[in-house]
């Protein structure tokens, strides 16, 4: 289920959302996976939601919003629904993985199944709805993406083995900060005061 929901459907929803919305909306809304993760971990794993966790989540979402949008108001788009479904899917997969990993299952095995079933769902969707499979120039990108995603799953699941799902979900909200740090020297991007505050 983790691979189908978080490895396949969430990626498909996220890509449709990105196509039907804006990169700015996507950049912020996908980070709501951290909030969904805390909620699902509470409902499924019985992880407590402390006052501190609530404050930290609020601060992180606000910071992510400021960094992603430069403080500008997001204009809702139809694709935002797909982005939120993708965020929910990523969070659900993380919680499901944590549930399995608590039973002493090997994180590499969990990663293999998540990547494998995610690939299966994605391949079926690509075969049914696009003609990308007949365009070999995209093959290297698909292989590279699959390899990198597999490495991410291994690190994620090794972390989920020793840390709570809600902690891992909130930790993933640091991605915009890491992207900004890399983008400044790599692409000569500049940050405004509001983004630095975020």
Secondary structure, DSSP 8 states (H G I E B T S, - for coil): -HIIIIIIIHHHHHHHHHHHS-HHHHHHHGGGHHHHHHHHHHHHH-----HHHHHHHHHHHHHHHHHHHTT------THHHHHHHHHHHHHHHHHHHHHHHTTT--HHHHHHHHHHHHHHHHHHHHHHH-SGGG-GGGHHHHHHHHHHHHHHHHHHHHHHHHS-HHHHHHHGGGHHHHHHHHHHHHH-----HHHHH-
